[in-house]
Amino acid sequence: MSNPDTLIPLNTRPEDERRTIQSKGGKASVRARLKKKAGKELVRAILAMKVTDPQILDEIRKEGVVADSDMTKEVAMHVRQIQKAIRKADTKAYSAVMKAAGYTEDDGVNINIATEEPPVIVFGDTSRPEND
């Protein structure tokens, strides 16, 4: 842990020392960005891989989805999230599915989990007051 008494503000350092410090920070930032990008690319490559487990393919077929040898892991994961949202009324799974489909709360999709049991999902204009 650093001692605040020994910290020297950057604006009080000489120009060449300032540039050296800033350069090191910039290089570290580039390394971190490239590492994050490589991680994203790896995950996307894994998601694009084909599902080879016959048990998973059978389960997806039972849902009525045509599951063949071209079924990707990404599609299988979406099907599983939809199953979870429907069967268990899992609002986090529902939110993940709706987000993947491109829906937002601005589109008039609202999940009310605070006051209703089980959760109530409302489609359409949620700003209108209900008629009593």
N, C-alpha and C positions, 0 to 999 in steps of 0.2 A: 504494500500500500504506500502511496506517495505521501510525502510530508508537504502540506500546503505552504510551509515557510520556504521550501526549496524550489517551488514552481516559479518559472519565469514566464511572464506573458509573451506571446509570440510577437506582439507589436513593439516590444522593447528589445528584441534581439537584433543583431546585425543582419543586413539584407541577405548575405550569402548563407548564413546559418538558417534563416527563415526559409529560403528556397530549398535547402537540403531537407529540412523537416517536412515541408509541404510536398516535396518530391516523394519522400518515403511514404507519406500518407496516401498520395495518389496511386503509387504502385501497389500498395496494400489493398486499396479499394478495387483496382483492376483485378487483382488475384482473387479477391472475394467474389466479385461479380462473375468471373469466369468459372469459379468453383460452383456457384449457385446455378449457372447456366448448364454446366455439365450434369449436375444432379437432375435438373428438369428434363434434359434430353434423355437421360437414362430411364427415368420414370416413364416418359412418353414411349420409349422403345419397348419397355416391358408391357405397357398397356396395349401396344399394337401387336403383341405376340398372340399367337393362336391358342385357344383353350384346347388342351390335349387330354384332360381328365374326362373319361366317358361318364362318370357319375355327375359331374357338373353339367355336361351337355344334356344328359337325361332330365335333370331337374329343370333346366331352362325350357326344354321341349314340353314338359308338363304344364308350363305356364302358357303354352300356346305360341311361343316364339320359335321360329324356324332356326334351330341350332344345328349348324353343320360344321364341317372341318374348317370353315373360314371364320368361325365365331372368335372375336377377339376378347381379350381379358377385360378391356374397357366396357364392351357391350355387356358381358356377363356381370360385371360389377353394377352397371346401371339396372339390370334386371333384378339383381339381389336387393338393391336399395328400394326399388319399387315394391318388391315382395314385402320387405320389412315395413315400409310405410303403410301398406294395406293391411297386412296380417296383424301387426303389433301396434298399429296407430302411432308409430314412432314419428314424432314431429321433426326430429333432426334428419331422419331419412327422407321425409317428405320435402323438407327445405332443400336438401342436397339435390333431390331429383328435380325440383322446380327450378333451382338455380342452373343445373346442367341443361335444362330445357330452355333457359333464357328468360324465365318469368321472374319478375321482381314484385315487391309490394306495391310499387308504382303502377303495375299492371292490374291492380285490383284483386290480388291474391293475398289473403290475410289468414294467419293462424292465430286463433285465440286459445292459448293454453293456460292462461292465468285463472279464468273464471269458469271454464267448462270442463266437465269430466264425462266422457272422454273428450279429447280436444276437438274443437269445431273448426272446420276449414271452410272459409267463405270465399266464393268467387264472385267477382263483379264489384260494383261500387259499394264500398264499405263506409262511405262518408254520410250516407243518408240515414236519418234517424228512423227507427222502427216504429210502425204504427201500433199503438197500444189499444 
